[in-house]
């Protein structure tokens, strides 16, 4: 969550811009840990969220999260392209 927050901030966004999140967990027994971290980062009004057990994911991956904030997604994609050049 820290890395995602830093990336959003560098692109000019805050957690308050997030309106939806999709969380993929390879191990649903880790839900409580993920939920605590999620609530710590998103303290100002929690966006809509769906959490899915993702058994086909790489077992080494702890969690994969996709955030949506409308315009935020397009600008973050552009920002990602700039830093990877």
PDB file with SEQRES, HELIX, SHEET and CRYST1 records, atoms N, CA, C and O in Angstrom:
SEQRES   1 A   85  UNK UNK UNK UNK UNK UNK UNK UNK UNK UNK UNK UNK UNK          
SEQRES   2 A   85  UNK UNK UNK UNK UNK UNK UNK UNK UNK UNK UNK UNK UNK          
SEQRES   3 A   85  UNK UNK UNK UNK UNK UNK UNK UNK UNK UNK UNK UNK UNK          
SEQRES   4 A   85  UNK UNK UNK UNK UNK UNK UNK UNK UNK UNK UNK UNK UNK          
SEQRES   5 A   85  UNK UNK UNK UNK UNK UNK UNK UNK UNK UNK UNK UNK UNK          
SEQRES   6 A   85  UNK UNK UNK UNK UNK UNK UNK UNK UNK UNK UNK UNK UNK          
SEQRES   7 A   85  UNK UNK UNK UNK UNK UNK UNK                                  
HELIX    1 AA1 UNK A    2  UNK A   10  1                                   9    
HELIX    2 AA2 UNK A   15  UNK A   17  5                                   3    
HELIX    3 AA3 UNK A   28  UNK A   30  5                                   3    
HELIX    4 AA4 UNK A   31  UNK A   41  1                                  11    
HELIX    5 AA5 UNK A   71  UNK A   84  1                                  14    
SHEET    1 AA1 3 UNK A  48  UNK A  53  0                                        
SHEET    2 AA1 3 UNK A  20  UNK A  25  1                                        
SHEET    3 AA1 3 UNK A  64  UNK A  68 -1                                        
CRYST1    1.000    1.000    1.000  90.00  90.00  90.00 P 1           1          
ATOM      1  N   UNK A   1       0.825  -1.180   0.000  1.00  0.00           N  
ATOM      2  CA  UNK A   1       0.000   0.000   0.000  1.00  0.00           C  
ATOM      3  C   UNK A   1       0.880   1.258   0.000  1.00  0.00           C  
ATOM      4  O   UNK A   1       0.520   2.272  -0.597  1.00  0.00           O  
ATOM      5  N   UNK A   2       2.010   1.183   0.659  1.00  0.00           N  
ATOM      6  CA  UNK A   2       2.914   2.336   0.700  1.00  0.00           C  
ATOM      7  C   UNK A   2       3.413   2.672  -0.695  1.00  0.00           C  
ATOM      8  O   UNK A   2       3.441   3.841  -1.081  1.00  0.00           O  
ATOM      9  N   UNK A   3       3.805   1.660  -1.451  1.00  0.00           N  
ATOM     10  CA  UNK A   3       4.317   1.883  -2.812  1.00  0.00           C  
ATOM     11  C   UNK A   3       3.226   2.456  -3.714  1.00  0.00           C  
ATOM     12  O   UNK A   3       3.489   3.360  -4.508  1.00  0.00           O  
ATOM     13  N   UNK A   4       2.009   1.938  -3.596  1.00  0.00           N  
ATOM     14  CA  UNK A   4       0.905   2.459  -4.394  1.00  0.00           C  
ATOM     15  C   UNK A   4       0.647   3.923  -4.034  1.00  0.00           C  
ATOM     16  O   UNK A   4       0.445   4.759  -4.915  1.00  0.00           O  
ATOM     17  N   UNK A   5       0.655   4.223  -2.742  1.00  0.00           N  
ATOM     18  CA  UNK A   5       0.432   5.597  -2.282  1.00  0.00           C  
ATOM     19  C   UNK A   5       1.488   6.552  -2.806  1.00  0.00           C  
ATOM     20  O   UNK A   5       1.167   7.671  -3.208  1.00  0.00           O  
ATOM     21  N   UNK A   6       2.750   6.124  -2.808  1.00  0.00           N  
ATOM     22  CA  UNK A   6       3.831   6.978  -3.336  1.00  0.00           C  
ATOM     23  C   UNK A   6       3.657   7.224  -4.829  1.00  0.00           C  
ATOM     24  O   UNK A   6       3.880   8.337  -5.304  1.00  0.00           O  
ATOM     25  N   UNK A   7       3.264   6.203  -5.567  1.00  0.00           N  
ATOM     26  CA  UNK A   7       3.048   6.350  -7.007  1.00  0.00           C  
ATOM     27  C   UNK A   7       1.903   7.312  -7.284  1.00  0.00           C  
ATOM     28  O   UNK A   7       2.009   8.177  -8.154  1.00  0.00           O  
ATOM     29  N   UNK A   8       0.820   7.165  -6.553  1.00  0.00           N  
ATOM     30  CA  UNK A   8      -0.316   8.072  -6.737  1.00  0.00           C  
ATOM     31  C   UNK A   8       0.068   9.502  -6.410  1.00  0.00           C  
ATOM     32  O   UNK A   8      -0.281  10.425  -7.146  1.00  0.00           O  
ATOM     33  N   UNK A   9       0.785   9.692  -5.309  1.00  0.00           N  
ATOM     34  CA  UNK A   9       1.185  11.035  -4.895  1.00  0.00           C  
ATOM     35  C   UNK A   9       2.099  11.683  -5.932  1.00  0.00           C  
ATOM     36  O   UNK A   9       1.963  12.873  -6.216  1.00  0.00           O  
ATOM     37  N   UNK A  10       3.030  10.912  -6.501  1.00  0.00           N  
ATOM     38  CA  UNK A  10       3.938  11.444  -7.522  1.00  0.00           C  
ATOM     39  C   UNK A  10       3.173  11.881  -8.766  1.00  0.00           C  
ATOM     40  O   UNK A  10       3.614  12.776  -9.488  1.00  0.00           O  
ATOM     41  N   UNK A  11       2.025  11.250  -9.018  1.00  0.00           N  
ATOM     42  CA  UNK A  11       1.202  11.613 -10.179  1.00  0.00           C  
ATOM     43  C   UNK A  11       0.163  12.667  -9.828  1.00  0.00           C  
ATOM     44  O   UNK A  11      -0.648  13.044 -10.673  1.00  0.00           O  
ATOM     45  N   UNK A  12       0.183  13.150  -8.574  1.00  0.00           N  
ATOM     46  CA  UNK A  12      -0.715  14.229  -8.172  1.00  0.00           C  
ATOM     47  C   UNK A  12      -2.036  13.781  -7.577  1.00  0.00           C  
ATOM     48  O   UNK A  12      -3.002  14.545  -7.574  1.00  0.00           O  
ATOM     49  N   UNK A  13      -2.095  12.540  -7.068  1.00  0.00           N  
ATOM     50  CA  UNK A  13      -3.334  12.024  -6.497  1.00  0.00           C  
ATOM     51  C   UNK A  13      -3.151  11.629  -5.044  1.00  0.00           C  
ATOM     52  O   UNK A  13      -2.034  11.417  -4.571  1.00  0.00           O  
ATOM     53  N   UNK A  14      -4.273  11.536  -4.349  1.00  0.00           N  
ATOM     54  CA  UNK A  14      -4.311  11.092  -2.955  1.00  0.00           C  
ATOM     55  C   UNK A  14      -5.254   9.895  -2.864  1.00  0.00           C  
ATOM     56  O   UNK A  14      -5.974   9.588  -3.814  1.00  0.00           O  
ATOM     57  N   UNK A  15      -5.243   9.233  -1.730  1.00  0.00           N  
ATOM     58  CA  UNK A  15      -6.145   8.104  -1.521  1.00  0.00           C  
ATOM     59  C   UNK A  15      -7.600   8.524  -1.670  1.00  0.00           C  
ATOM     60  O   UNK A  15      -8.438   7.706  -2.049  1.00  0.00           O  
ATOM     61  N   UNK A  16      -7.917   9.779  -1.380  1.00  0.00           N  
ATOM     62  CA  UNK A  16      -9.302  10.254  -1.472  1.00  0.00           C  
ATOM     63  C   UNK A  16      -9.822  10.246  -2.908  1.00  0.00           C  
ATOM     64  O   UNK A  16     -11.032  10.333  -3.115  1.00  0.00           O  
ATOM     65  N   UNK A  17      -8.942  10.146  -3.902  1.00  0.00           N  
ATOM     66  CA  UNK A  17      -9.373  10.079  -5.298  1.00  0.00           C  
ATOM     67  C   UNK A  17      -9.877   8.685  -5.695  1.00  0.00           C  
ATOM     68  O   UNK A  17     -10.533   8.536  -6.726  1.00  0.00           O  
ATOM     69  N   UNK A  18      -9.580   7.690  -4.900  1.00  0.00           N  
ATOM     70  CA  UNK A  18      -9.967   6.313  -5.221  1.00  0.00           C  
ATOM     71  C   UNK A  18     -11.465   6.144  -4.973  1.00  0.00           C  
ATOM     72  O   UNK A  18     -11.962   6.463  -3.892  1.00  0.00           O  
ATOM     73  N   UNK A  19     -12.184   5.638  -5.984  1.00  0.00           N  
ATOM     74  CA  UNK A  19     -13.626   5.418  -5.838  1.00  0.00           C  
ATOM     75  C   UNK A  19     -13.994   3.929  -5.830  1.00  0.00           C  
ATOM     76  O   UNK A  19     -15.099   3.560  -5.432  1.00  0.00           O  
ATOM     77  N   UNK A  20     -13.064   3.084  -6.272  1.00  0.00           N  
ATOM     78  CA  UNK A  20     -13.348   1.656  -6.337  1.00  0.00           C  
ATOM     79  C   UNK A  20     -12.039   0.876  -6.254  1.00  0.00           C  
ATOM     80  O   UNK A  20     -11.003   1.332  -6.738  1.00  0.00           O  
ATOM     81  N   UNK A  21     -12.094  -0.288  -5.643  1.00  0.00           N  
ATOM     82  CA  UNK A  21     -10.909  -1.144  -5.559  1.00  0.00           C  
ATOM     83  C   UNK A  21     -11.306  -2.592  -5.795  1.00  0.00           C  
ATOM     84  O   UNK A  21     -12.363  -3.045  -5.354  1.00  0.00           O  
ATOM     85  N   UNK A  22     -10.446  -3.301  -6.493  1.00  0.00           N  
ATOM     86  CA  UNK A  22     -10.615  -4.743  -6.710  1.00  0.00           C  
ATOM     87  C   UNK A  22      -9.378  -5.405  -6.134  1.00  0.00           C  
ATOM     88  O   UNK A  22      -8.263  -5.126  -6.575  1.00  0.00           O  
ATOM     89  N   UNK A  23      -9.558  -6.272  -5.160  1.00  0.00           N  
ATOM     90  CA  UNK A  23      -8.445  -6.914  -4.464  1.00  0.00           C  
ATOM     91  C   UNK A  23      -8.438  -8.402  -4.806  1.00  0.00           C  
ATOM     92  O   UNK A  23      -9.451  -9.088  -4.670  1.00  0.00           O  
ATOM     93  N   UNK A  24      -7.283  -8.887  -5.250  1.00  0.00           N  
ATOM     94  CA  UNK A  24      -7.117 -10.305  -5.580  1.00  0.00           C  
ATOM     95  C   UNK A  24      -6.140 -10.914  -4.576  1.00  0.00           C  
ATOM     96  O   UNK A  24      -4.975 -10.521  -4.511  1.00  0.00           O  
ATOM     97  N   UNK A  25      -6.624 -11.869  -3.803  1.00  0.00           N  
ATOM     98  CA  UNK A  25      -5.793 -12.535  -2.798  1.00  0.00           C  
ATOM     99  C   UNK A  25      -5.588 -14.002  -3.176  1.00  0.00           C  
ATOM    100  O   UNK A  25      -6.564 -14.730  -3.357  1.00  0.00           O  
ATOM    101  N   UNK A  26      -4.333 -14.447  -3.298  1.00  0.00           N  
ATOM    102  CA  UNK A  26      -4.115 -15.863  -3.578  1.00  0.00           C  
ATOM    103  C   UNK A  26      -4.443 -16.741  -2.370  1.00  0.00           C  
ATOM    104  O   UNK A  26      -4.708 -17.933  -2.527  1.00  0.00           O  
ATOM    105  N   UNK A  27      -4.428 -16.165  -1.176  1.00  0.00           N  
ATOM    106  CA  UNK A  27      -4.687 -16.918   0.050  1.00  0.00           C  
ATOM    107  C   UNK A  27      -5.681 -16.128   0.903  1.00  0.00           C  
ATOM    108  O   UNK A  27      -5.303 -15.159   1.561  1.00  0.00           O  
ATOM    109  N   UNK A  28      -6.944 -16.540   0.892  1.00  0.00           N  
ATOM    110  CA  UNK A  28      -7.978 -15.797   1.620  1.00  0.00           C  
ATOM    111  C   UNK A  28      -7.792 -15.817   3.136  1.00  0.00           C  
ATOM    112  O   UNK A  28      -8.447 -15.047   3.839  1.00  0.00           O  
ATOM    113  N   UNK A  29      -6.915 -16.678   3.653  1.00  0.00           N  
ATOM    114  CA  UNK A  29      -6.650 -16.640   5.088  1.00  0.00           C  
ATOM    115  C   UNK A  29      -5.876 -15.373   5.459  1.00  0.00           C  
ATOM    116  O   UNK A  29      -5.762 -15.043   6.639  1.00  0.00           O  
ATOM    117  N   UNK A  30      -5.342 -14.662   4.458  1.00  0.00           N  
ATOM    118  CA  UNK A  30      -4.615 -13.408   4.685  1.00  0.00           C  
ATOM    119  C   UNK A  30      -5.538 -12.192   4.604  1.00  0.00           C  
ATOM    120  O   UNK A  30      -5.068 -11.054   4.634  1.00  0.00           O  
ATOM    121  N   UNK A  31      -6.864 -12.430   4.501  1.00  0.00           N  
ATOM    122  CA  UNK A  31      -7.808 -11.327   4.349  1.00  0.00           C  
ATOM    123  C   UNK A  31      -7.713 -10.311   5.487  1.00  0.00           C  
ATOM    124  O   UNK A  31      -7.697  -9.107   5.230  1.00  0.00           O  
ATOM    125  N   UNK A  32      -7.651 -10.761   6.715  1.00  0.00           N  
ATOM    126  CA  UNK A  32      -7.620  -9.845   7.864  1.00  0.00           C  
ATOM    127  C   UNK A  32      -6.385  -8.936   7.803  1.00  0.00           C  
ATOM    128  O   UNK A  32      -6.480  -7.745   8.100  1.00  0.00           O  
ATOM    129  N   UNK A  33      -5.232  -9.488   7.419  1.00  0.00           N  
ATOM    130  CA  UNK A  33      -4.014  -8.679   7.299  1.00  0.00           C  
ATOM    131  C   UNK A  33      -4.159  -7.642   6.195  1.00  0.00           C  
ATOM    132  O   UNK A  33      -3.812  -6.475   6.379  1.00  0.00           O  
ATOM    133  N   UNK A  34      -4.678  -8.077   5.032  1.00  0.00           N  
ATOM    134  CA  UNK A  34      -4.877  -7.154   3.924  1.00  0.00           C  
ATOM    135  C   UNK A  34      -5.869  -6.075   4.312  1.00  0.00           C  
ATOM    136  O   UNK A  34      -5.655  -4.900   4.013  1.00  0.00           O  
ATOM    137  N   UNK A  35      -6.953  -6.457   4.977  1.00  0.00           N  
ATOM    138  CA  UNK A  35      -7.988  -5.509   5.352  1.00  0.00           C  
ATOM    139  C   UNK A  35      -7.451  -4.457   6.325  1.00  0.00           C  
ATOM    140  O   UNK A  35      -7.811  -3.284   6.223  1.00  0.00           O  
ATOM    141  N   UNK A  36      -6.607  -4.858   7.252  1.00  0.00           N  
ATOM    142  CA  UNK A  36      -6.016  -3.905   8.201  1.00  0.00           C  
ATOM    143  C   UNK A  36      -5.128  -2.902   7.473  1.00  0.00           C  
ATOM    144  O   UNK A  36      -5.188  -1.704   7.752  1.00  0.00           O  
ATOM    145  N   UNK A  37      -4.311  -3.377   6.549  1.00  0.00           N  
ATOM    146  CA  UNK A  37      -3.439  -2.498   5.771  1.00  0.00           C  
ATOM    147  C   UNK A  37      -4.256  -1.561   4.892  1.00  0.00           C  
ATOM    148  O   UNK A  37      -3.937  -0.378   4.776  1.00  0.00           O  
ATOM    149  N   UNK A  38      -5.297  -2.080   4.280  1.00  0.00           N  
ATOM    150  CA  UNK A  38      -6.194  -1.306   3.419  1.00  0.00           C  
ATOM    151  C   UNK A  38      -6.851  -0.182   4.214  1.00  0.00           C  
ATOM    152  O   UNK A  38      -6.873   0.967   3.773  1.00  0.00           O  
ATOM    153  N   UNK A  39      -7.386  -0.518   5.384  1.00  0.00           N  
ATOM    154  CA  UNK A  39      -8.062   0.489   6.220  1.00  0.00           C  
ATOM    155  C   UNK A  39      -7.077   1.532   6.760  1.00  0.00           C  
ATOM    156  O   UNK A  39      -7.456   2.683   6.976  1.00  0.00           O  
ATOM    157  N   UNK A  40      -5.842   1.145   6.975  1.00  0.00           N  
ATOM    158  CA  UNK A  40      -4.825   2.089   7.443  1.00  0.00           C  
ATOM    159  C   UNK A  40      -4.511   3.127   6.358  1.00  0.00           C  
ATOM    160  O   UNK A  40      -4.334   4.306   6.662  1.00  0.00           O  
ATOM    161  N   UNK A  41      -4.444   2.697   5.112  1.00  0.00           N  
ATOM    162  CA  UNK A  41      -4.127   3.600   4.005  1.00  0.00           C  
ATOM    163  C   UNK A  41      -5.320   4.458   3.615  1.00  0.00           C  
ATOM    164  O   UNK A  41      -5.157   5.634   3.290  1.00  0.00           O  
ATOM    165  N   UNK A  42      -6.504   3.890   3.644  1.00  0.00           N  
ATOM    166  CA  UNK A  42      -7.708   4.581   3.179  1.00  0.00           C  
ATOM    167  C   UNK A  42      -8.559   5.004   4.368  1.00  0.00           C  
ATOM    168  O   UNK A  42      -9.636   4.455   4.598  1.00  0.00           O  
ATOM    169  N   UNK A  43      -8.075   5.972   5.112  1.00  0.00           N  
ATOM    170  CA  UNK A  43      -8.761   6.371   6.337  1.00  0.00           C  
ATOM    171  C   UNK A  43      -9.946   7.300   6.094  1.00  0.00           C  
ATOM    172  O   UNK A  43     -10.861   7.356   6.915  1.00  0.00           O  
ATOM    173  N   UNK A  44      -9.942   8.024   4.985  1.00  0.00           N  
ATOM    174  CA  UNK A  44     -11.010   8.981   4.697  1.00  0.00           C  
ATOM    175  C   UNK A  44     -12.054   8.367   3.779  1.00  0.00           C  
ATOM    176  O   UNK A  44     -11.942   8.490   2.559  1.00  0.00           O  
ATOM    177  N   UNK A  45     -13.052   7.715   4.326  1.00  0.00           N  
ATOM    178  CA  UNK A  45     -14.117   7.153   3.515  1.00  0.00           C  
ATOM    179  C   UNK A  45     -13.623   6.030   2.622  1.00  0.00           C  
ATOM    180  O   UNK A  45     -12.863   6.260   1.681  1.00  0.00           O  
ATOM    181  N   UNK A  46     -14.048   4.843   2.914  1.00  0.00           N  
ATOM    182  CA  UNK A  46     -13.604   3.685   2.142  1.00  0.00           C  
ATOM    183  C   UNK A  46     -14.351   3.610   0.814  1.00  0.00           C  
ATOM    184  O   UNK A  46     -15.577   3.715   0.788  1.00  0.00           O  
ATOM    185  N   UNK A  47     -13.618   3.427  -0.299  1.00  0.00           N  
ATOM    186  CA  UNK A  47     -14.287   3.275  -1.593  1.00  0.00           C  
ATOM    187  C   UNK A  47     -14.948   1.906  -1.702  1.00  0.00           C  
ATOM    188  O   UNK A  47     -14.693   1.018  -0.889  1.00  0.00           O  
ATOM    189  N   UNK A  48     -15.792   1.745  -2.705  1.00  0.00           N  
ATOM    190  CA  UNK A  48     -16.380   0.435  -2.977  1.00  0.00           C  
ATOM    191  C   UNK A  48     -15.242  -0.554  -3.190  1.00  0.00           C  
ATOM    192  O   UNK A  48     -14.221  -0.214  -3.787  1.00  0.00           O  
ATOM    193  N   UNK A  49     -15.421  -1.784  -2.697  1.00  0.00           N  
ATOM    194  CA  UNK A  49     -14.346  -2.763  -2.829  1.00  0.00           C  
ATOM    195  C   UNK A  49     -14.923  -4.158  -3.002  1.00  0.00           C  
ATOM    196  O   UNK A  49     -15.929  -4.518  -2.391  1.00  0.00           O  
ATOM    197  N   UNK A  50     -14.263  -4.930  -3.846  1.00  0.00           N  
ATOM    198  CA  UNK A  50     -14.555  -6.354  -3.967  1.00  0.00           C  
ATOM    199  C   UNK A  50     -13.244  -7.085  -3.712  1.00  0.00           C  
ATOM    200  O   UNK A  50     -12.191  -6.668  -4.195  1.00  0.00           O  
ATOM    201  N   UNK A  51     -13.307  -8.170  -2.957  1.00  0.00           N  
ATOM    202  CA  UNK A  51     -12.130  -8.986  -2.691  1.00  0.00           C  
ATOM    203  C   UNK A  51     -12.417 -10.395  -3.204  1.00  0.00           C  
ATOM    204  O   UNK A  51     -13.448 -10.992  -2.894  1.00  0.00           O  
ATOM    205  N   UNK A  52     -11.480 -10.908  -3.993  1.00  0.00           N  
ATOM    206  CA  UNK A  52     -11.664 -12.186  -4.660  1.00  0.00           C  
ATOM    207  C   UNK A  52     -10.494 -13.105  -4.335  1.00  0.00           C  
ATOM    208  O   UNK A  52      -9.338 -12.681  -4.351  1.00  0.00           O  
ATOM    209  N   UNK A  53     -10.801 -14.365  -4.042  1.00  0.00           N  
ATOM    210  CA  UNK A  53      -9.752 -15.363  -3.896  1.00  0.00           C  
ATOM    211  C   UNK A  53      -9.235 -15.703  -5.284  1.00  0.00           C  
ATOM    212  O   UNK A  53      -9.998 -16.134  -6.148  1.00  0.00           O  
ATOM    213  N   UNK A  54      -7.953 -15.510  -5.496  1.00  0.00           N  
ATOM    214  CA  UNK A  54      -7.365 -15.674  -6.828  1.00  0.00           C  
ATOM    215  C   UNK A  54      -6.364 -16.813  -6.816  1.00  0.00           C  
ATOM    216  O   UNK A  54      -5.156 -16.576  -6.783  1.00  0.00           O  
ATOM    217  N   UNK A  55      -6.843 -18.029  -6.840  1.00  0.00           N  
ATOM    218  CA  UNK A  55      -5.991 -19.208  -6.764  1.00  0.00           C  
ATOM    219  C   UNK A  55      -5.045 -19.392  -7.937  1.00  0.00           C  
ATOM    220  O   UNK A  55      -4.081 -20.151  -7.835  1.00  0.00           O  
ATOM    221  N   UNK A  56      -5.299 -18.714  -9.048  1.00  0.00           N  
ATOM    222  CA  UNK A  56      -4.438 -18.873 -10.214  1.00  0.00           C  
ATOM    223  C   UNK A  56      -3.258 -17.910 -10.213  1.00  0.00           C  
ATOM    224  O   UNK A  56      -2.396 -17.987 -11.088  1.00  0.00           O  
ATOM    225  N   UNK A  57      -3.212 -17.007  -9.242  1.00  0.00           N  
ATOM    226  CA  UNK A  57      -2.106 -16.058  -9.160  1.00  0.00           C  
ATOM    227  C   UNK A  57      -0.833 -16.758  -8.716  1.00  0.00           C  
ATOM    228  O   UNK A  57      -0.870 -17.860  -8.169  1.00  0.00           O  
ATOM    229  N   UNK A  58       0.288 -16.104  -8.959  1.00  0.00           N  
ATOM    230  CA  UNK A  58       1.588 -16.575  -8.489  1.00  0.00           C  
ATOM    231  C   UNK A  58       1.538 -16.688  -6.971  1.00  0.00           C  
ATOM    232  O   UNK A  58       1.188 -15.721  -6.295  1.00  0.00           O  
ATOM    233  N   UNK A  59       1.871 -17.808  -6.445  1.00  0.00           N  
ATOM    234  CA  UNK A  59       1.805 -18.039  -4.998  1.00  0.00           C  
ATOM    235  C   UNK A  59       2.727 -17.118  -4.217  1.00  0.00           C  
ATOM    236  O   UNK A  59       2.499 -16.882  -3.030  1.00  0.00           O  
ATOM    237  N   UNK A  60       3.771 -16.589  -4.864  1.00  0.00           N  
ATOM    238  CA  UNK A  60       4.681 -15.677  -4.177  1.00  0.00           C  
ATOM    239  C   UNK A  60       4.068 -14.300  -3.985  1.00  0.00           C  
ATOM    240  O   UNK A  60       4.489 -13.549  -3.104  1.00  0.00           O  
ATOM    241  N   UNK A  61       3.075 -13.961  -4.802  1.00  0.00           N  
ATOM    242  CA  UNK A  61       2.435 -12.649  -4.702  1.00  0.00           C  
ATOM    243  C   UNK A  61       1.495 -12.611  -3.522  1.00  0.00           C  
ATOM    244  O   UNK A  61       0.604 -13.454  -3.408  1.00  0.00           O  
ATOM    245  N   UNK A  62       1.680 -11.641  -2.638  1.00  0.00           N  
ATOM    246  CA  UNK A  62       0.843 -11.562  -1.450  1.00  0.00           C  
ATOM    247  C   UNK A  62      -0.550 -11.045  -1.791  1.00  0.00           C  
ATOM    248  O   UNK A  62      -1.546 -11.543  -1.266  1.00  0.00           O  
ATOM    249  N   UNK A  63      -0.621 -10.054  -2.662  1.00  0.00           N  
ATOM    250  CA  UNK A  63      -1.900  -9.443  -3.006  1.00  0.00           C  
ATOM    251  C   UNK A  63      -1.724  -8.630  -4.279  1.00  0.00           C  
ATOM    252  O   UNK A  63      -0.639  -8.126  -4.566  1.00  0.00           O  
ATOM    253  N   UNK A  64      -2.794  -8.512  -5.025  1.00  0.00           N  
ATOM    254  CA  UNK A  64      -2.806  -7.626  -6.187  1.00  0.00           C  
ATOM    255  C   UNK A  64      -4.038  -6.757  -6.037  1.00  0.00           C  
ATOM    256  O   UNK A  64      -5.135  -7.268  -5.810  1.00  0.00           O  
ATOM    257  N   UNK A  65      -3.866  -5.433  -6.162  1.00  0.00           N  
ATOM    258  CA  UNK A  65      -4.971  -4.506  -5.978  1.00  0.00           C  
ATOM    259  C   UNK A  65      -5.069  -3.593  -7.188  1.00  0.00           C  
ATOM    260  O   UNK A  65      -4.066  -3.059  -7.660  1.00  0.00           O  
ATOM    261  N   UNK A  66      -6.290  -3.418  -7.685  1.00  0.00           N  
ATOM    262  CA  UNK A  66      -6.536  -2.497  -8.783  1.00  0.00           C  
ATOM    263  C   UNK A  66      -7.458  -1.401  -8.248  1.00  0.00           C  
ATOM    264  O   UNK A  66      -8.561  -1.679  -7.778  1.00  0.00           O  
ATOM    265  N   UNK A  67      -6.996  -0.164  -8.325  1.00  0.00           N  
ATOM    266  CA  UNK A  67      -7.798   0.966  -7.876  1.00  0.00           C  
ATOM    267  C   UNK A  67      -8.348   1.702  -9.077  1.00  0.00           C  
ATOM    268  O   UNK A  67      -7.692   1.781 -10.116  1.00  0.00           O  
ATOM    269  N   UNK A  68      -9.549   2.243  -8.943  1.00  0.00           N  
ATOM    270  CA  UNK A  68     -10.159   3.028 -10.007  1.00  0.00           C  
ATOM    271  C   UNK A  68     -10.575   4.371  -9.435  1.00  0.00           C  
ATOM    272  O   UNK A  68     -11.183   4.464  -8.369  1.00  0.00           O  
ATOM    273  N   UNK A  69     -10.232   5.384 -10.167  1.00  0.00           N  
ATOM    274  CA  UNK A  69     -10.633   6.722  -9.775  1.00  0.00           C  
ATOM    275  C   UNK A  69     -10.967   7.555 -10.999  1.00  0.00           C  
ATOM    276  O   UNK A  69     -10.737   8.764 -11.011  1.00  0.00           O  
ATOM    277  N   UNK A  70     -11.514   6.911 -12.037  1.00  0.00           N  
ATOM    278  CA  UNK A  70     -11.886   7.626 -13.246  1.00  0.00           C  
ATOM    279  C   UNK A  70     -10.678   8.231 -13.929  1.00  0.00           C  
ATOM    280  O   UNK A  70      -9.844   7.514 -14.480  1.00  0.00           O  
ATOM    281  N   UNK A  71     -10.584   9.548 -13.892  1.00  0.00           N  
ATOM    282  CA  UNK A  71      -9.481  10.274 -14.529  1.00  0.00           C  
ATOM    283  C   UNK A  71      -8.135   9.848 -13.958  1.00  0.00           C  
ATOM    284  O   UNK A  71      -7.123   9.894 -14.657  1.00  0.00           O  
ATOM    285  N   UNK A  72      -8.116   9.439 -12.711  1.00  0.00           N  
ATOM    286  CA  UNK A  72      -6.877   9.041 -12.054  1.00  0.00           C  
ATOM    287  C   UNK A  72      -6.185   7.917 -12.824  1.00  0.00           C  
ATOM    288  O   UNK A  72      -4.960   7.927 -12.946  1.00  0.00           O  
ATOM    289  N   UNK A  73      -6.939   6.953 -13.342  1.00  0.00           N  
ATOM    290  CA  UNK A  73      -6.349   5.815 -14.042  1.00  0.00           C  
ATOM    291  C   UNK A  73      -5.611   6.274 -15.294  1.00  0.00           C  
ATOM    292  O   UNK A  73      -4.474   5.863 -15.527  1.00  0.00           O  
ATOM    293  N   UNK A  74      -6.238   7.112 -16.091  1.00  0.00           N  
ATOM    294  CA  UNK A  74      -5.595   7.592 -17.322  1.00  0.00           C  
ATOM    295  C   UNK A  74      -4.317   8.359 -17.000  1.00  0.00           C  
ATOM    296  O   UNK A  74      -3.307   8.185 -17.682  1.00  0.00           O  
ATOM    297  N   UNK A  75      -4.346   9.195 -15.984  1.00  0.00           N  
ATOM    298  CA  UNK A  75      -3.158   9.976 -15.641  1.00  0.00           C  
ATOM    299  C   UNK A  75      -2.067   9.110 -15.054  1.00  0.00           C  
ATOM    300  O   UNK A  75      -0.890   9.355 -15.320  1.00  0.00           O  
ATOM    301  N   UNK A  76      -2.415   8.098 -14.259  1.00  0.00           N  
ATOM    302  CA  UNK A  76      -1.396   7.209 -13.702  1.00  0.00           C  
ATOM    303  C   UNK A  76      -0.756   6.370 -14.799  1.00  0.00           C  
ATOM    304  O   UNK A  76       0.447   6.113 -14.753  1.00  0.00           O  
ATOM    305  N   UNK A  77      -1.544   5.936 -15.790  1.00  0.00           N  
ATOM    306  CA  UNK A  77      -0.972   5.174 -16.899  1.00  0.00           C  
ATOM    307  C   UNK A  77       0.018   6.035 -17.658  1.00  0.00           C  
ATOM    308  O   UNK A  77       1.088   5.559 -18.035  1.00  0.00           O  
ATOM    309  N   UNK A  78      -0.321   7.293 -17.890  1.00  0.00           N  
ATOM    310  CA  UNK A  78       0.585   8.215 -18.561  1.00  0.00           C  
ATOM    311  C   UNK A  78       1.848   8.425 -17.728  1.00  0.00           C  
ATOM    312  O   UNK A  78       2.953   8.454 -18.270  1.00  0.00           O  
ATOM    313  N   UNK A  79       1.687   8.571 -16.422  1.00  0.00           N  
ATOM    314  CA  UNK A  79       2.826   8.762 -15.517  1.00  0.00           C  
ATOM    315  C   UNK A  79       3.733   7.549 -15.541  1.00  0.00           C  
ATOM    316  O   UNK A  79       4.956   7.687 -15.555  1.00  0.00           O  
ATOM    317  N   UNK A  80       3.141   6.351 -15.547  1.00  0.00           N  
ATOM    318  CA  UNK A  80       3.935   5.117 -15.586  1.00  0.00           C  
ATOM    319  C   UNK A  80       4.778   5.053 -16.849  1.00  0.00           C  
ATOM    320  O   UNK A  80       5.935   4.633 -16.805  1.00  0.00           O  
ATOM    321  N   UNK A  81       4.210   5.464 -17.969  1.00  0.00           N  
ATOM    322  CA  UNK A  81       4.950   5.447 -19.224  1.00  0.00           C  
ATOM    323  C   UNK A  81       6.135   6.416 -19.156  1.00  0.00           C  
ATOM    324  O   UNK A  81       7.215   6.116 -19.666  1.00  0.00           O  
ATOM    325  N   UNK A  82       5.936   7.552 -18.539  1.00  0.00           N  
ATOM    326  CA  UNK A  82       7.009   8.550 -18.439  1.00  0.00           C  
ATOM    327  C   UNK A  82       8.176   8.041 -17.602  1.00  0.00           C  
ATOM    328  O   UNK A  82       9.332   8.264 -17.962  1.00  0.00           O  
ATOM    329  N   UNK A  83       7.899   7.366 -16.499  1.00  0.00           N  
ATOM    330  CA  UNK A  83       8.993   6.936 -15.625  1.00  0.00           C  
ATOM    331  C   UNK A  83       9.679   5.682 -16.139  1.00  0.00           C  
ATOM    332  O   UNK A  83      10.782   5.361 -15.697  1.00  0.00           O  
ATOM    333  N   UNK A  84       9.040   4.953 -17.079  1.00  0.00           N  
ATOM    334  CA  UNK A  84       9.668   3.746 -17.595  1.00  0.00           C  
ATOM    335  C   UNK A  84      10.522   4.030 -18.847  1.00  0.00           C  
ATOM    336  O   UNK A  84      11.252   3.150 -19.303  1.00  0.00           O  
ATOM    337  N   UNK A  85      10.437   5.232 -19.394  1.00  0.00           N  
ATOM    338  CA  UNK A  85      11.232   5.592 -20.579  1.00  0.00           C  
ATOM    339  C   UNK A  85      12.692   5.793 -20.236  1.00  0.00           C  
ATOM    340  O   UNK A  85      13.496   6.099 -21.116  1.00  0.00           O  
TER     341      UNK A  85                                                      
END                                                                             
